[in-house]
């Protein structure tokens, strides 16, 4: 943190902590992220009963972790998500105030909710 962090106006985005795992059963890597949009749900209708079809969410992070598509992310609220898309955003306007080119790229990650993350059987 430096003087520029204190001088710029706060964007209002909170920083959360998550855990990335390539496979469900391996040790996780902790990272910090910002939520770009809140989790959304899509619904399907079967004869007057509503069922949840899918949940999705987008986050961004500057952490240098080798995220892979189909890896798993556990968000701060304990929800389990699977990575469906990873995009690199190298147009960080805050870094361009000092440097000619951006030294850090943000990763924008699209997540899809995982049903029954603990594998509970009914």
N, C-alpha and C positions, 0 to 999 in steps of 0.2 A: 504494500500500500504506500502511495506517495502523495504529494501535494495535489496532483491532478485528480486523484480520487475524491479528495475533499472539496475541490472547486467545482467539479461537474455536478449538475443536478441529478438527484436520485431518480432513477427510471421507474421505481415502484415495483420492480420484480424482486421477489424474494429468492434467496439461494437455499436450495435443499441438498440433502445428502442421499445418495443412492448407492446400490451395490450392483456391479456388473459381474455376470458369470457366463462363460462360454457354454457350459453345460449345467444342468440343474444341480448336480451333485458335487461340483467342485468348489474350491475356496473362492470367495468373491473378492473383487477389487473395489475399494470405496472411492467414490468420485462425487464432485459437487456439480449441480445442474440448476438451470432455471427453466421453469415451465413456460413454454411459448403459448400454449392454449390449454385450457382445462380439459380434463378427461371428458369425452363425449360417448354417448351410447346410441346405437341404432337399434331399432325395434322391428320385429316382424310380428304379424298377427295371424294366429291360427284359430279360427272359430271363436271369436270373442276373448281368447286368452292372449295376453301379451307375453312374448318371450324376448329375451335379450339375444340379439344376433352377434353383436361385436362391441368392443370398447376400444377407443383409440386415444392417443395422446402424443404430443410433440414436445420434446425438450431440447435444450442446447447446452453444451458444455465446452470448456476449453482444456479439460484434462487430457493428458497424453496417454490414453489407454487404447489398445488395439481392439476397438469395438468391431464386431462381426455381425452380419445379417444372420438372423435366427439365434442370436445369443439372448440371454435373459437379463433383465434389469428389475431389481426390487427397489421401488420408490420409498420415500421416507414414511409414507403412510402404511407400508407393509404390503402393497399390491404387487403382484408379479406380472410383468409385461415381457413380450417377446419383440425383438427388434425386427422391423420389416423393411426399413430403409435408412441409410446413412448418407448425409450430404455434408460436404465441407463448404463453409462460408468463410472466405478469406478477406472479406471486405469489412474489417473492423474499423469503424470510423474513429474510435477512441485512440487506437494505436497510430492512426495516420496523422494525428495532431503533432507528433514528434518525428516519426519515421517516414521515409519516402514510400516504403512498401511495408505491408503488415507482417510482423514477425510471428504472429500467432493466428491460427485459423480456429474458428468455432465449428464444432460438429453439431449439426441439426439431426436429431434422431427421431424417427417416427416409430411409435410403439403400438402394439396391439395387445389387448388384455388376454391373459391366460386363465381359462376356467379351471377351478379346483386346483389351486397352486400347490397345496400340500398333499394332493393325491388321496384325499379322504374317500372311503368307500361307504356307500349307504346301505 
